[in-house]
Every structure is written in structure tokens, then in C-alpha cells.
Amino acid sequence: RDNPTYVGYGACTDGRKMALSAKSQISGNVKSTIMGFKPLIGREYDDPMIQQNISDMFSEVLKQDDGSIGFRVDYEEKQLVLSPENVTASLLIYLKSVAEAKLGFAVNDCVISVPLYFCDYQRRAMLFAAKTAGLNVLRLMNDTSAIALAYGIYKQDLPAEKEKSRLVVFVDIGDNNTQISAVGFNKGRLDVKKALADPQLGGRHFGERICNFFKTEFTKKYNINVDSRARAALRLQTECEKLKKTMSANTTSIPLNIECFMNDIDVSGRMSREQFEELTHDLFERLRHLLQELLYNAPFTVEDIDAVEIVGGSTRIPKCKTIIEEVLHKTCSTTLNADEATARGCTLQCAILSPAFKVRDFAINDIVQSGIKLVWYNADGTTGGDMEVFTKGHMFPFSKMLTFYRKDNLILEASYSNPIPHTQSVIGRFEIGPIKPEEDGSSTKVKVKVKVDIHGIFSVESAHTVTKIQVPVEEEKKEEKKDAKKTEKKEEKMETEEAQENGVKEENISNENEAENVNAEKLEKSDSDEKMKENGSEEIMTEEKKKPKTKTKTIQNPLEVTTTKKGYTPKELQDAWERENSMIATDKLIKDRLNAKNAVEEYVYDMRDKMYGHLSKFISEADKEVYMAELSKTEDWLYDEGENCQKQVYINKLAELKKVGDKVQMRSNESEGRQGALNLLGSSLVQVRKVLELINNKDEKYDHLSEEDIKALAEKDLEYQGVFNDLCNKVANQKLHEDPVVTVAQINLKRKEFDDKCQPIVNKPKPKVEPPPVPAEEPKKEESAGETPMESSDANTAEQAAPAADTPPADPASADPTSMDLD
């Protein structure tokens, strides 16, 4: 159930190790075991946060050509440089295989949780890792939102939709960060009111303070530099983690002892809870400040909080609980599993989104952690304007329709409007086109749909131009006109205020042109009227009156959106997928080779024990001595020349050993099964002999058998009695250490032949006897009112019997109904 983020590469002889397996062997593979890599996804090497953490990483971290992070590891007798996304994909494939083995069917859909402060680039990097692993991510879910779902979906007493929400604060102090979220619950829905996070406040940071304390103490006390050896630093980190957990449950001073720590020196030290709290005082103050920031300018007060739920391993530190209760004025509740709450929430969300499961619907309205603004540029590269599309704390998933007035292509640049804990504040660049001016030279109306999707990723989803043209129509009904007016009003409402403000100038220009066109049309019309009057041309006016009426029709022309975002290209995805599949194939070959090797080793130890046990009497002393020497020789070969051989070599070696071992095992199996097989054959003979005795005694059960059947049965009994005696004599003279003269299969075959020939005769059914024909009944006469049923029956019987007086009845009971036996 517990799968830490450890992936071990190392030498190719053992293959890759994942999760607990990698963690257990890290002491012997420090440089090629990568751990704690999830916070590094989608980050740059020059990120200040990364530089702070590099000193605590045991694997070699380097800067790649594109500025991203790389881990140098040994694999398949060569060195590889892997990104955090590549390592994450390897772990996801392992988790996928674990789930498939447990469930018994293929797993494709999943929901992955990420820290709520992950930016657009980090979220896309996580999706890249999932695609490399062959997973379809239904949702990237914030950690605290997953915890809230695990808490609320089972609650049956939540307030109704229109009632006041139940406000619960979730505090998650994990290994790498601290996340706090205030969530309002209603029936079938949760709304995140406010959420904060500190990526530099977690259990790992508390453990580092303890490690640094003992490093300084050991340097003064034993004159050793712990950081000079990675294995020693790892041992100290492991012991400090144990010490931290012990201090959470004890107030007394706790000792720390490590034997042969460095240079064959045994080290020791002590630490109390008071010392620990003093060392980490600034970390506790950061937690207090984060909780106070949650209440500052929040859409709720501390009195509105109904409950406080704490999760994460580091919430077990007593001082953390004390600070939470002091700031939020509520007792900390631990109804959720501190280690599995996030995973359970993701599982429930996956079941809700997947069509394969039927789960109660539960809506999740999350919020963005930073505002998103758009800047658009003119054709000459100058800035045309900007606006904040999504403010900090805006709900997502959400989409908006923006309106622009342009004469050329629209270039948008999206970025975060608030500071984020990442060096990549620009989300991406979007070019929309082709856009051309209207026929009269005015600006074209462009509608752009922007969206923050279910993963929390911003995108320009679509764009189109809006053009109005005049088309001839017949006179319309009033209802149709009303519908058209409603449609125009809806279109106007879809335009955001920001877009209207930025498009005012261009819109005014457009209106002035329209006014000039209208005035020109009026002048032309008046001139033409005057001319017509002067010429007295009434026919022309009659034709103009007959011109068809026109209506305004809106046409939408889709535009192409070209997105430029920093991230992985399809080629990089293909390369990563091929490399991962190559590693999977290599791991399978290594696993098969190790299984073949282990099979040889297991067979050697197993047969050695059996040769001194129950198999010793089934092999001669001379053969036993030779075979035991061969087993010992194979054992020495496994740890010398046969340490790293191909799979087929081990298969051939096992086959050689089984040539003798299987013979001995076969003799044992035959010895155990022969007597039982003989007993079954004897039982079949006894059964037939009993049937023959019953036939001789004229038993009516077998009086239907013909003379030929009885003769054949007697002959087969006599024949197979001789076969049985012959088999018994051979078995009695059989030596245990020799190959069997008579096998269990031969005895069973004889029994089957005997049963096939005799059982059809023994079980031959008797022929069926047809019952006598029933005489036809005549129609009954009407009964008189004074006669009883019995008298009527007697009279009818007498009348029916009269015509057939010469023929006696076949059964007396059938002639007289009164002669029936009554129970």
C-alpha cells in the first residue's frame, strides 16, 4: 500500500527497483537511486528552490542543454541522464502494474494529485510523464481538493444546496510542503473558498534541522565530515527520521546511536523535544504565519469554521497541532487516514469521471492560485493592451468568451499576474488568424474563447470572426423577430467588460463609418428622387417599391489558433516512450534471467535435502554419491562463473540436473501410487464377481441378461483376474531404487479396459413392460336428483358392463370402482 517515490537504476544485473524495493537497497546503490523527485517536475536547474535542495540529494544532479534538471545514473553498463518526468513515468508504470495485478484487468484511466501551487508548466510536465507511462489522466487534482473529496463524499448530514455551507479547514503537512485549504460543503458539492501553500515547509525540512545538528556535533566530537560520504549521510538521515518520530510520542531525551558510522567509529548523541522545537522555531513560525494568512481577507471568519482536519505525516509533531489549534480556535480532528487521504480522494474522483463505475456525483469547484492576464501585441510588435482574464481565487474549470476588434492577426501572451513559486511566469503565446479588415476598411469583430480546464491548465480553446451581411427575406412573423432580438442580446452578454473597454475605440470608428455611409445613401436617394420627379418617371418608383426586403445575418468564420508553450514536443514524447519501453523490455529479460537462475539454485537446495530424506531409498548409494557431487558443483558454479549467464544457460543446467532428479522423484511417486491403483482394480474385479454370484442365485435384478452377456462377463472376470495376479507379483518383486516395471498409468489403463467391457453389461437396464390398454369410457347419463353419487356410479357401471358380458375384465379392480384400496 505504501509506495515511496524511489526509483533505483544501478547495474543491469539486477534491473530497476521501484518504491519500497528501491528504498530497501539504497544503501548499496546511493548514486543511482533517485528519490523525492515529484517537487522537481517541471522546474529549471537554476531555480533557487532547486539549488537549496541539491545539497540534500544523493544522486548526481546536472543541468541539461535546455536548462532543465537531469539525473545521471548507471544503467545497462552505461550512464544515462534522465529528467524528473522520465523517472516519474517509470514509477507510474510500476504503480499501474501493481493495480492491474490486484484488480485482474488492464488499467488505463487515472487521476493524479499535484500540489496546489503547481503552475501551468509543471502540470503539463506531469501530463507528459503520464502519457509516457501510457495512462489517460482524467484529471490533475490539487492535493487538498482530493482530501476534501475523501472527507465529504461519505457525509450524509451535509447542508442542502441553498443552505449555509459547512466550512472545514484541511491542513496537510507532508514530506515536501504544507498546504492549507478552506472548503465549504453542501449536499453533492464542495467549493474551495481559499487555499495556500508553502513549498519549503514539510517533514523533510524538520528532518534536515536534526541532521545538521548531529553533523555539527559529530564534527566537534569525533572530527569527522559526514557530508564527505553519501552512504554515511544517508544512514544519519534514516536515523534522524526515526528519532523525529520517537520524539513525537515521548517528552524525554531520546538517544541516537550508529555503529561503524565512519572510519569504524561508533557515534552517539541525544536530543529532547525542547531542543527540537528550538532548532525548528522558524519553521513553526512559518506554519503560524500561513494559517494567519488563510484568515486574512478571507470570505469567512474564524468563527465560521466548523471543523479542522489534519493529514500528512508531519501533523503528528505535537507543536504543529498546538499552533493549528491556537490560530484556528478548533480542536484538530484526525478522522482521515494521514497517509492515504489524498490517494483515496483521487480514487473516488477517478470513479466519478470514469464511465466504467457508477458512483454518486460530487461536484468539485476548485480555485486558481494566481491570476492570469493576457497581453496582446500589434503588428509592429508594440503592446496593444492587457487585461486580467482570471483573478486569483477564480473558480475552475471555467471558460470565458473575449471580444476583440482587429484589422490584422491577434497575438496574445498569457502570464501569471501574481508572484508564483516558479521561475516560469509566462504561460504561453497564442497567434490567432488570418484576420482581415471588413470591406469598408473597419475592424473585424473577433471572439476568442479562453479556458482553464479540469487540469488547471490555461488555453485558448477557439476563435472566430463575426461578420454581419444583408440577405433578402420574405416578411417574417413577429415571433421570429423577437427571437432574433433575444439572440442578439445573448451575444452582447457573452462579451466581457474588459473586451468592451479595449474595443471601444475601434467600435466608435466603426460606428462613424457607418454613419457616413448612411448619410451618403440619403443624399443619393434624395438626388435620385428629384431627378425622377423632374423626368416624371413614376415607373422607376414603382419598381423600387417592389424591391425585396432584407435582414441582417451573422456569419461566424473559424480562425486558426497557433499555440507556443514551453514544454515537450511530440518527438520528445515519442523518444521518451520508446526509451521507457526499451527499459521495460530489458527489465523483463533481467527478471526472466534471474528467475531461471533462482530456479537452479532452489532446485539444488531442494534436491539436496530430499536426497537425505524420503528420496534416499529410491536411489542407489553409488548413484547418490555421484548426484550429490553434481549438486555441489552446480552450487559453486552459480556463485562463480554462473553469476551472470544468459537465461538459456540456466535452463540447460536445470535440465541436466533434472535428468537424474526427476527419475528418483518418479520412483517415489510410483511407489506411493501403485498400491492404490491395484486396490481400485481389485475393487472392480470384486464387484463383477458379486454380480456373477447374484446371477447364479437367480436374482431377479439380473434375470433380463442374456446367456451371451453372462458368458462374456464371466470370461472377462477370469481374464483380468489373471492380469491382476500378474501385476501383483511384479509389484512384489519391484526394488525401490530401480525403475518400475509396472507403472500406475499401466494399472489404471487395465482397470479402465475392464470397466469399459464389464460395466455396460452390469448396468444394462431391464426392458420396459407396456401397461394393458385402458377401455374407452362412455358418456355418463344424467344423474337423477334423488340418487346418491355411489348409486349413480353403480348404475353406470352395470350399464357399461352389459354389452361386454361375454368378455371378462382384465383387472377386477377396473370393473368395480368400489374395490379400490383406500389409504
N, C-alpha and C positions, 0 to 999 in steps of 0.2 A: 504493500500500500504506500509506503514511504519511498519516494524516488528522488533523491537529491540531484542537483544539477552538476553531475560529474560525468565526464567522458574521458576515458583513458585510451590512448593510442599505443605508444610503446612499440616493442618488437613485434614483427609479423608472426612469430611463432605461436603467440597466444591470441592474436586477433584483438579487436577493440573490446573494451569493457565499458559498461554503461551503469549509471546510477549507483546502487549500493555495491555492486561488484567493482566498479572503478574506485569507489571511496575506500573499500577494504584493502586494495592493493596499491594505494597511492604512495605509501612509504617506499616501495621498491620501484616506483615509476613516477617520480615527482615532476620531472621536466616535461613529460609527455602526457600528463593528466591535467585537463582543463576543468576548472570549477568556478561557480559563481559568475557565469558569463551572461546571464539574462539581462542585467543592467547595462551591459556593454553593447547590446544590439542597437544598430543604427547610430553609433557615436563615432566621432573623429578621434584620431590618436592625440591631437593637440588639445582636446577638450580638457579644461582644468580639472574636472572631476575624474577623468581617466588618469591624469598624471598623479593625482593623490592616491589612486588605488593600485597603480602599477607596482609600487614597492611591496605591496602585500600579496602579489601574485607569484606563485612558484614556477609557473610555466613562462617561457620566453615570449614577451610581447614586443612586437615591432610595428613600424609604420609602413604601410603599403604605398604603392605608387599614387593611388588616388586619395591618400590621406586617411584611409580607414585603418581599423585595428586588425592585426594579424597575429596568430599564434603559430610559432614554429614548433613542430612536433616530429618525432620519428615514427615512420610507418612504412612497412613493407621494404625494410632495409634502405630507406631513403628518407629525406626530410621533406615535409610538406608545410605550407603556410596556409592556414585556414582562418576564415573570418568567423566572428561570433555567430553569424547567420548559418554558416556551414555546420558548426558544432551543434547549434540548436536543432537543425534539421536531422542530424544523426540521433539526437536524444528523442525527438518526436517520432522517428521511425521505430525506435525501441519501444516507446510507450504504446504506439499503435499495435505492435506485435504482441505486447502484453495484454492489451484489451481484446484483441482477436482471439488469443489463446484462451482467455477467460470466458468470452461470450460464445465462441464457437462459430462466428461468422465474420465476414470482412467488415472493416470499419473505414469509412471514408469521410463522413461529416464530423466536425468537431467545433467546439467553442474554446478559445484560448483567452486567458486573462492576462492583462498587462497593467502596469502601474498607471494611475490616472494622469500622471504628468507626462506620459509618453507623447511626443509630438508627432506630427504627420509623417515625417521621415522614419521615425522609429516604428510606427505602426505598419508602414509599408514594408519595412525590413522584416518584421515578424511574419507578415503575409508571404513574403518571399521564402522564408525558411519553411513555412507550412507547405507551400507549393512544391518546394524541393523534396519534401517528405511525402508528397502525393496525397495531401489532405485538403479537403474542401472546408474552408473556415466559414462557418455560418455567421459568426460574429466575433470581433475582438471586444472583449468586455473588460471594463475597469474592475480592478480587484474589489473595491468597496461595493460596487454595484452587484457583483456576484455574491458577496457576503450578504448583502441586503436581501437578495432574492432567496438565498438559502434560509434566511430568517423569516421572511414574510409569507412565502407561498404556503406554508403549513398552518398559518394562523387562521383560525376560524372566527375570531372575535374582532376583526378589523372594522373600523367605522365604514358606514356606507359612502358611496361616491361623493355625495354632496355635503357630507358632514365634515367636521374638522379632522384633519389628518392626525394619525398617531405619529409623533416625532421621535425617532430613535437615532442616537448618535453611535456610529461604529468607529472604533479606534483599532487600527491594525498596525502593530509594531512588529514587522517581520525581520528577516535577517539583513536586508539591504536598505530598507526605507521605512518611513512611518506615514501612514495615510489615514486621514480622518474625513468622515462623510456624515452629514446630517440628512436623513431620509424621512420623508413623510409617507405613511402607508394608508391606503384606502382599500376597500374590497376590490381585489383583482388588479391593483395598480400600485406602483411605488414611484415617487418623484424625488429626485435628488435636489435638495434645497441649496446646499453649499458643500464644497469638498476642497480639502487642502492636503498637501503632501510635503515631506522633507526627504529628498533622496539621499541625504547624508546623515540620517539618524535611524539606525537599526541595530539589531543584535550584534552584527559584525563589528560595529564601531565601539560598542561596550566591551566586546572581547579584545579589541585592539588595545584598549587602555590597560587591561590586565596584562596582556603580553608585553607591552612596553615597560610596565612597572617591573616585571620579573627580568626582562632583558637587562635593564639598568642595574638591578640588584645582583644578577649573576656576573655581570661585568666587574662590579666592585668586589664581590665576594670571592669569585673563582677565576677572575681575569680571563674570561672567555668572551668571544664575539659571536653571539647566536646568529646574527644575520649573515655570517660568512658561510654557513652551511644550510642549505634549503631543508634537508631532512631534519636537522635539529630544530629549525624554526617551525616546521610542521608539527613535530612532536610537542613543542611548547604550546602551540596554538590549540592542539587537541586537548591537552591537559588543562589549559586555561578555560576552555569551553565547559569541561566537566566541573571545574571549580566554580564557575559562574552559576551553573545550575544548582550546585550544592549550597551556595550562599543564599539562594532564593528561599530555601527551606530551613536554614539554620542561622541563628544570630551569633554563634560562637565563631572563633577564628578557625579557618579551615586550612589544613596543611597541603602543600604541593610537593611531591617527591617524584623525581625522574632518575632512574638508574642508567648508568653509562650514557649520559646525555651527550657529552662531547669529550674527546680525548680520554675516554674511560673514566670520566669524572661523574660522580653521583651528585646531583643538585637537589636542593630543598628550599622551601620558603613557606610563608604563611600570609594569609590575607583575611581580614574580617569584613563584614558587611559595611561597617562605618568607613573603613578605608576605601572600599569600592565606591561608595556613594560620594566620597570626597574626590576621588580620581575622576569621576564622571559627572561632576556637578554641572559643568557647562552643557552636557548633553541633556540632563534632566531639565535645565532651564530652557533649552530649545523646545522640548516637548511642552513645557508650560506655555511658552510663547505661541506655539502652534495652536494650542487649544484656545487661548485667548483670542487669537486671530480669527478662529472659527466663529466666535460670538460677535466680533466687531463688524458692524454694518450688515449683519445677517438678517434675513427676513423672519427671524424668530428671536425670542429671548431665552435666557437660561431657564426661566420658569416654564416655558412651553415644552421643554424636553421631558418626554415620558419615560425613557429608559436609555441606558448606556451599555452597549455590548462591546466587549474587548476580545480580540482574536490576535493570533500571532504568538510565536514562541516567547518573545521578549516581554509580553504583557505579564509574564509570570514574575518579573522583577518587582518586589514589593513597593519600591519607591515609585515606579511608574503608575501602579494602581492608586497610590496615595495622591499623586499630582492630578490624575484624572478626576478623582472624586472631589478634590479641593476646588478645581476650576468649574466643573460642570454641576456640582452640588447634587450628585446622584451616586448611588452605590453601583459599582461595576458589576455587571452580570456576565456570567460565563456559560450561558446555555448552549452556545455554539461550540463545535469542535475547533480548538485553537489552531490546529494544523491543517484541517481538511475543509474548512468552511468555504474557502474560495473555490476549491475543486468541486464541491457539491453544487455550488451555485452555477458554475459553468455547465455541469452535467444537466441540471434542470433546464437551463436556457437552451441547451442543445436539443433536449427532448421537446421543448415547446416549439422550436423553429423547424425541427425535422418532421417531415410528413409520415415517417415510419412509426411514430409514437403518438398516442392520444393522451395529452396532459392538459390540466386546467390552464387556461390562458392567464397570463400575468404580465401586464404591460410594464415596461421599464422606460422611464423618461430620465435620461442622463443629461449632464451639462458639460459644455466645453470649458476647459480650464484657462483658456486665454482667448481674447477677442481676435477676430480675423478681419483684416482690412484688405481692400482692393485698391490698387493704383493703376490708372490707365494712361497710356502714352499716345502722343500724337505721331504723325508720320515722320516728323523730323527728329523724333527721339525725346522731345521735351515732355514733361509731365502734364497731363491734361486735367488731372484731378484725382481725388481719393475719397473713399468712404469706408466706414466700418460696417461690414455686412452682418457679422455675428459678434455680439458683445460678449464679454466674459460672463459666464454663467448661463449662456443661452442654451436652451434645450436642444438635444439632438437624439435621433436622426431628424433633420429638418431641411427643407429646401425653400429657396426664395426665387422670385422672378424679378430681375432688374431690367430697366429700360434705358437705353442709350440712343442718342441721335448722332449718327456718324455719316461722313462722306467717304471714308476710307476704312481699311481694316482696323479692327479693335484689338489692341494689345493690353492684356490685364496681367498684373503681377499680384499674387496673393502672399501675404505675410502675417505674422502674429503682431498684434497691436500692443501686447503686454509682454514683459520680460518672461522668458521661459528658461528652464534649466538645461539648455542645449545651445550649441553654437550655430545651429542651422535654423535661423528665424524665418527665412524665406521658404514658403511652401512650394511655389512653382510659378511658371509663366504660361499664359494661355493666349494664343492668337486666334482670332475669330474672323473669318472671311469666306469668300470675297464679298466686300461691301462696296456698292457704287451709289452715287447720288441719285436722287429722283430725276425724272425727265425735265422738271422745271429747274433743276440745279439745287434744290433744297436737300437737307439732310434726311437720310433714311432712318426710319424707326427700327431699332434693333432690340429684341428681347433676349435676355440671357438668363438661363436657369442655373443657379449655383446651389450646391448641396453639401452638407456634412452628413455622410452616410452612417450606416449602422456600426461601422468600424471606427468612427470618429475621424475619418479622412475627408479632407475638403476636395471638391472637384467642380469643374464647370461641366454640367451634365449635357446641356444642349443650348443651341442658339438659333434664332431665325429672324428674318426681316418681316416687317408688317407693311403691306402696301395696299392702298385703297384705290379702286378703279370704279368707273361708272359703266354699268351694264344695263341694257334695255330690258324692261319688265312690264308685265301687264299690271293693272290696278290690283293692289293687294288688299286683303282684309285688314280691319283694324287690329284683330288679334295678332296677326303676323307682325304688324308694325310695333306693337307693344313688346313682343318677344325680341325683336331686333334691338329696341331701346334697352331692354334688360341685359342683353348680351354685351352691348357697348359699355354699359355701366360696370358690368363684371370685369371687363378688360381694363377699365380705368382703375378699379380697385386693386388689381394684381400688381400695378406699378408701385414700387416703394417710394417713400417720401424722398429718400436720398437720390434716387434716379430722377425724380421730378425736379429737384433743386438743381442738379447738374445738367439737366436738359432744358432748362428754362430759356436760356439764351437762344439755343438753336431752334426751340419751338417758336419763340417770338419771331425769329427771322422767317420761319416757315409761314407764320400767320400773315406777316407783312406782304410776302409774295402772293399769297392767296388773295389778299385784299386788292392788290394792284391788278391781278388777273380779273377779279370781279368787276372793278371799275372799267377796265378796258372792254370787257364784254358788254357792259351797259352802254358805253359810248358807241360801240359798233352797232348795237341794236337800235339806238335812237337815230343814228345816221341812216341806217337801212330803212327804218320806218318813214323817215322824212322823204327819202327817195321814192319809197313805194307810194306815198301819198301824192308826191309830185307826178309820178308816172301814172297814178290811178290804177295800180296793179293790185286788184283785190284777190286775184287768183293765187298769187305768191303767199299772201297772208293765210289763205285757206289751207295751203299745203303745209305751212309751218304749224298751224293749229293741229294738223293731223299727225305731227311727228310723235313717235312712241315715247312714253315716259321712261326715265332711267332711275336706277337705285345704286347706292354705294356698296360695293362688295370688298371685303377684306381678304387679302391673299397672304398666306404665310409661306415664305421660301426658306427652307432649312439651310443653315450655314455650317461650314466645317470648323471644328474646334481642334486646334493642334496644341497638345499639352507637352510642356517641357518641365520635368521634375527630376531632381537628383535622386538616383536610385539605380536599380538593376535593369539591364536591358534583357529582352527575350533570349539573346545569345548567352548572356551570363547565367540566366536561369537554366538554359539547356546544358551548359557546361557543368554547372553545379549538380544538376540532376544526373548526368552521366557519371560524374566522379563519385557521387554517393552510391549509385547502382554498382559501380565497379568495386567500391569498398564492401558493399553488401555481398557481392559475389565472392570476394576474397575472404570475407568473414565466414561465409558458408563453407568454402573449401577448407579453411583452417579448422572450423568446427568438425567437419566430417573427418579430417585427418586426426584430430585429437580424439574423436570418438573411436576411430579404428585403433589408435594406439592404446587407449584406455581399455578397449575390449581385449587386446592381447594381454595387457597387464592383469586385468581382472581374471582372465581365464587361467593364467599361470598360478595366481594365488589360490583360486578356487580348486583347481585340479590337485594342487599340492596337498591341500587339506583333505580332499576326498581320498587321495591315494593312501593316506594314513588312517582313513576312516572306513566307511562302509564299502568302498570300492576295492579295498586291498585284497579281498578274496577272489576278485574277478580278473586278476592279472597275475601271471607267474612272477616269481621272485626275480628271475633274470630280466624279464621284460620291464618289470617295475624299476629296477635299478637303472636301466638304460633310459627309461622315460623320465625319471626324476632328474637325471643328469641333463637331459634336454631342456627341461623346465628351468633349471638353474642357469643354464647357458643363455636361454632367451631372456631371463630377467636381467642378467649382466649386459646383454646386448641393448636392451631398452634404455639403459642409463648411460650408454657409451655411444656406439656407432648408430644405434637406432633412435637417438634422441629426436632428430628432425628429419625423418624419412617421409616419402610420399605415402599417400593413403593406400595404394595398391601393395606396397611393401608390407605393411602391417596386415593387410588382408591375406596375403600369401603366407606370412608367418603363422597366422592363426589357423589357416587351413592345414599346414603341416602338423601343428600340434594336435589338431582335432582328428587326424587320421588314426592315431592311437587312442586318444582320449574318448572319441565317440564310440570306438569298438568296445572299450571297457564299460562305458555307460550303457551301451546297448545290451551287453551281457547282464548287467544288473537289472535293467528294465525287463528283459525277457524272463529272468529268474523270478521276478516278482509277479509277472502276469501270467506265466504258463499254468500254474495250478488253478487259477481262477477260470481260465479258458477251458481247461479239462473238465472242471466241475460243471460248467454250462453245457458242454457236450454230453456229459453223463446224465444231466437232468433231462435233456431232450430224449435220450435213449430210454430212461425210466418211464417217462410219460407215455411213449409209444408202447412199451411193454405192458403198462397198465391197461391201455386201450385194448390190446390183444387179449388180455385176461377177461375183460368185460365182454368182448365178443364171444369168447369160448363159453362164457357163462350165460349166453343168450340174453344179454342185457338189451332191453327194447330201445335204448338210446342209439344203438348202432345196428339195429335189425334191418335198416334200409341199405347197408353196404352190400355190394355185390361180392361174389366169390373172387372175382379178379382183383377187387380193391383189397380184400383181406389178404389174399396171397401176395400181392405187391408189398403191402405193409409189413408182412412177416419176413419177406426176403430182404427188404431194406434194413429192418431191425437186426437181422442176423449179419448182414454185410458190415454195417457200421459198428456193430459190437466188436467185430474183429479189428476194424480200424482203430477203435478206441483202445483196445488192449495193446495194439502195436505201439500207439503213441505213448501210452503209459510206460511201457517197457523202455522206450528210447529216452524218455524224460528221466526215468530212474537211473539210467546209466550215464546221464549227462554230467560232465565235470564243469565246475563253475568258471574256471579260468580259460575254458575253451569256447570257441564259437558254438552257439546252439545248433543241434541237429534238427530239432523241431522248434519252430517259432510260434509265437502267439497268433500271428496272422494266418499260418497254415491251419492251426487248430480251429480258429474262427471260421475259416473257409469251409472246412469239413462239416462243422456244425450247420453252417448256412445251407450247404448242399443237402444235408439230411433233412433239415426243416422244410426246405423247398419241395422235397419229394414226398414227405410224410404228412405235413400239416394240411395240405388240401384234402387228403383222404380223411384225416381225423375230424376235420371241421366241415365235412360235406353235409349240407343240410338235408333234412328229410323232405320227400316230395309232398306237395300240398294236396289235401283231400278236399274235393269240391263238395259243398253242402247240398242236401236234396232240394229239388225245386219247390218253391212255395206256391200252393194253389191260389188261383185268382179269386178275389173277393167279389161277391155280387152286391148290387146296390141294396142298402138296407131299407126295409119297409118302415113306413111312418109308425112311430110308437103311439099306442093309444094312451089317452090321458090317465086311465086308471091303472096301467101296467107299471110294474117296477122295472128298473134297468136290468136286473138279473133275469126276470121272466122274459123280457124282450130279447135278451141275448139267447136264452134257451130256445125260444121260438124260432129265431133266425137260424140258429144252428141246426134245428131239426129240418127246416125248410131247405137249407143248403145241402144237408146230408141226404135228403130223399132222392134226388136224381142220381146220386152216386152210391146207391146202396150196395150194388154188386162189387164195388171196388173198395177194399178196406183201406183206412187211412194209414199213411206211412208212419206217423207218430201219434200214439194215443193222445198225447197232450195237445196236439194241434187240433184234434177233433172235438175235444171238450174243454172249453175255456175254464171251467171250474176246477180242472185238475192241475192248474198252475200252482207251483210251490210259492208260498208267501213267506217272506222273511219276517 
